[in-house]
Amino acid sequence: MSAPSPERAEKRRRVLRVLDEHGVDAVLLQSQPAVSWYLDGARVHVSLAGPPVVAVLVHRDGDELVTPANESARLVAEELPAGLRRHEVPWHGSLTAPEDWWPGARALAVASEDRVAAPLRAARASLLPGEALRYEQLCRDAAAVLTDALARATPRTTERELAAELTAGLVRVGAEPLVVLCSGADRLLHRHPLPTTGPLGRRVMAVVCGRRGGLIANVTRWVRFGPADPAEADAHARIAEVEADVLDALRPGLPLADLLPVVRGAYPRHGFGAEEWTRHHQGGPAGYAGRDPRLAPGVPDLVHEHQAFTWNPSAPGTKIEDTVLLGPDGVRTLSVDPRWPVQRVRGRDRPAELER
């Protein structure tokens, strides 16, 4: 059995610290974010809507990986890193009972992933250099997919036709389209507009969440056909200020929940209703989950250096969303396409509406 990669060796050290802190012998990783993170970004799904077809038992003496027998050959040949002991269960068997596929588990105090969910999020929060490079390239690719598709769209293009272009673009760059939203001018009040057969019309919002190597890029862009409406341009400028308040507040070591008052205060500070923050989630840490976790009352997580975030403040007819990385010098936007127009907001380039 070969040694793990340096990246996975560090991840293993982080998980072992979780075991020590919680007084358990092992933890069974079985969620998509945890398993893909631990296995160097391996594609461990079959259905995007289903659970992973891989589980990993991490214990102090090594790692035990289990797959259904019908998936094992492909996973070993194409996805799984070296250095793990592998086990198989029948296609109808369970991946969640390690004592059934590895007798050594019977002597261990095994924690479920749910029991240590917050510490595991903390373990994967600070991206390693290789992860950060892969994430930035994915985010740039996702932004380019939006630019390419929206540059070809016309007012007569339907939402579904645009969604098909976005989906194809993500697949072409090796990403899995987890979320593709499109809203034409008649549906801009909806925060999660699943595409319809309606035409785009005068103004368009498009959203993609694409996963590659386990990491998820989240990006929103706006296009209008013709001159800007002053009220729309004003709302777009003000929602970027809401986002800027949150970006300015990010600091390593800050309790994530402390950002909720920042968000709540930002909406009325920039001319939106005081209850606007309640009408859609506001985002949070990003990476191996779309939000890992969403910002919400009572979240126990802290902000980490080298952690990714996606904030998505919105109001009727406006929204802003990019994936960013909090580094030692502050926040840096990852989902950048130099072809897209930008506006300066407190020293940062933020996406403007593309006028066609």
N, C-alpha and C positions, 0 to 999 in steps of 0.2 A: 504494500500500500504506500503510495507516494506521499510526500509531504504536502500540506495545503499551500496555496498561494499566499504570499505575504498579506494580501488584502483579507483573505478569509482567516488567516491566522490571527490578525488583529480583531476581526469580528468574533472569533471564538474566545479570545481573551475578554472581550466585552461581555459576552454571554456568561462566561464563567464568573465574572464579578457579580452578575445578577444572581447566580446560584448562591454565591457566598453571602451576599447581602440578605437573601431570603431563607437561608438555612435549608436548602433543598439539594438533592443530589443530581437532578437532571430536569430539563424542561423539554416538552414536546412542541416543536415548531410545526404549525399546520396551516397557518393563514398564508394567503398569497404574499402580503408584504414581508412577513418574517422569513418565509422559506426562500423566496426569490432573493432577498437581501443576503441571506446567509450563504446561498449557493452561487454567488458571483453573478447574479442577474439571470439565472437560468429561466427559460420558459417552462414553468411547471404546471401549466393549465392545459386542458383540452378545450373545454367550453369557457368562453370569457365570463359566462354567468355562473360557472360552477366552481367548486373548491379545487385546490391543487391536487394533482395526482401523485404528489410526493409529500412525505412528512420526514422530519429529521429529529431524532432524539439526541440532544446535546448533553453529554455527561462528562465528568472530570477525566475519564480515561479515553475518551474519543467521541466520535459521532457515528450514529447508526441511521442509515437512510433506508426508507421503505417505499416501494412502489407496487402497484398492481402488476401481476405477472405479464399482462398483455401490453403494458406500457414500457416495460423495463428496457427492452432492446433499443428502442428508439431514443429513450432518454439517455441511456449510457452512451450511445453512439453520437448524439447530437447536442445534448444539453448539460449533462451533469459534470461537475468538476471532479478531478481525481482526489483520492485521499479519504474517501468515506467507505465504511463497511456497508455493503448493500444487502438488503433483505427484500423478499417478495411475498405478497399475499395473493390469493386468487382474485380475479376481477371483481368478485362479489364480497371480498373480505374487507375488513376495517383497517384503516391506517391509524386509528386513534387509540388502539389498545396495544402499546408496545410489548407488553408481557406475552402477547400471543405470537409475535414474530421475532422477538429476541428474549430468550429466557433470562438473560442478565438483568432485565428491567425489573424482575420480581423482587430483587434485593434493594432497589433504589426508591427513594422518595422522589417521585416524579411530579413536577408542577405542570399544570395545564398552562397553555399560553395566556388564557384569560386571567389567571391568577397574577401573572407578572407582566400584564400588558403595558402598563406605563413605563416600567423600567426597560422593557424591550424597545419601546419607542425611543427612549433616551439613548439606548445602545446604538440604534441606527441613525440617530438624528444628525450627528456630525459626520459629514461626508468625507471619505478618504480622498486623496488627490486623484486617483484614477476614476473614482465614482464621479467626482465633480467634473472632470473632463468629459466623461461619457454623457453626463447629464446636460452639460452646456451644448454639446453637439446635437443631442436630441432636441433640446429646446429651440436651437437655431433652425433645425430641420422642420420642426412643427410650425414655427413662424413663417418659414419659406413656403410651406404647403399652403398656408392661409393666403399669403401674398399671391402665389401663382393662381389659385382658384378664384380669388376675388378680382384679380386683374382681368380675368376672362369673363366674369359674370356680366350680365346686362339686366336692365329692369324686367325683361321678359323671362329671364332664367327663373325656374321654380326653386323653391326651397329644397326639394328632394334632389333636383339636378345639382345644385350646389353641394348638398351633403354627399352626393355620390363622388363629386370631384375631390372633396376634402378627404373622404374615406380612401379613395384610390391613391391620393397623394401620400397619406400616412403609410399605407401598405407598401408603396413603392420605396419608401425610405426605411422599411423594416420595422415599422411601429404598428402596434395594435390599436385600432380606433376604439377606445373605451367610451368616449362621449363625443358626439358630433351634433351640434345644435345650430339651427339656422332660423333666423326670423326676418321676414320681409317687413315692409313698412306698415302693414296692417296688423302685425302681431308683436310690436315692440314693447308692449306692456308686460309680456310674459317673461319671467326670469329664466325658465328652462324650456325654450321653444323647440320641441321635437319637430323635425321638418315635415311640411305638408306639401300638397300639390299647388299651393298658392304661389303666384309670382312674387319676385323680390320687390318690385316697385322702386320707389324713390330712395329708400334707405334700408340698410342691411346690417344685422349683427350676426357674426359667425363665431362659434366656439369649438375648440377641439381639446380633447384630453387624449394624448397618445402615449403608449407605453412601449419602451424598448429597453432591454437589459434590466427589466424590473422597475425602472424609473419612469415616472409619469410627468410629462410636460403638459401644462395647462395654459391656454392662450385664448384671448378674445380679441377680435378686431371688428371695426366698423367701416362701412363704405357708404357713400352717398353719391347719387347721380345728379349732379347739378350743384348750385351754390348752397352754402350752409344757411340753415335757418338760425337766426340770432339766438333764439331761446334754446335750441338744441346745442349750439356751440357753447353757450354759457353753462348749460347743465354738464356738458362733457368736461369743461374746464374745472368746474366745482367738484365733480366726482373724483378727478385726479388729485385735487387737494385733500379730499378725504383719505385717499390712499396714501398720500404723502405724509399725513399725520401719523399713520400707522408705521410706515417705513422709517420715519424719523425716530420713532419710539423704540425700535428694535435694539436690544442690547443683550449680549450673552449674559446668562445668569438671571435675567428677568423672568419672574413667573409669567407664563403665557396668559393666565387669566387676568393679569394686570393690563393687558392690551384691550380688554373688553370695554372698560370705561373710556379709553382713548377712542375706540370706534364709536361708541354711543355719543360721545361729545362732539365728534367730528362732523356728523351729519347736520345738526342744527348750526354748528359754527360756520358751515359753508352753505347755508341757505336751504337745506333740506329739512323735512319734517323730523321731529325728535324721535318718532317711532319708525322711521324708515329702515333702521338697522334690523328690525324684527321681521321684515318682509322677505328676507333672503339670508342664507348664511354668509358670513363675511370672509371665509377662507381660513388659512392657518398654515402650519408647517406642511411641506410637500416632500416628495421623494418616492418611496416605494408604495405609498398610497396617495390617492388624489389629495386628501388632506390627512395629516398624520399627527394629531387629530384636528378636527375642526375646532376653531375657537368657540368656546361655549362657557357658560357659567360653571365654575367648579373644576375645570380641567386641571390636573395636578402637574402638568409638564412645565419644564423650564425652557427658555430660549438658549440655543447653543451656537457657538461659533462654528462656521462652515456648515450651517444648516440652511436648507432651502425653504422658501415660503411662496405661497400664492395667495394674495389677497384679492378679493373680488367685490369691492363695494359697488352698489348699484342703486338706481332709482328708476322710476318709469322713464323709459326711452334712453337710458344711459347706463354704462357699466365700463369698468376698466379691469383688466386681468393680465398678468404676466407671471412667469416663474422667475424668482430672484434668489440670490445666494447672499447670506450674511457672512462676510469675511472680516478680517482684522481691520480693513479700511472702510468698512461700512457695507451698504447694500449695492449689489451689482446685478443688473438685469441679465438673465440668461437667454430668454426667448426674444432674440433680436434678429431682424432682417434689415440690412442697411438700405434696402429698396423702399421700406415703409416710411411714410412721413412721421415726424416726431414733433412734440412740443416740449419745451424746457419747463420743468416743474421743480423748483427748489434745487436746481443744479443737476437734475437727472433728465435724461431723454425718456419721455413717455409717449406711447403711441397716440398719434392724432387720427382723425377720420381721414380716410383716403377719399379724395374727390375724383370722380370719374367724368 
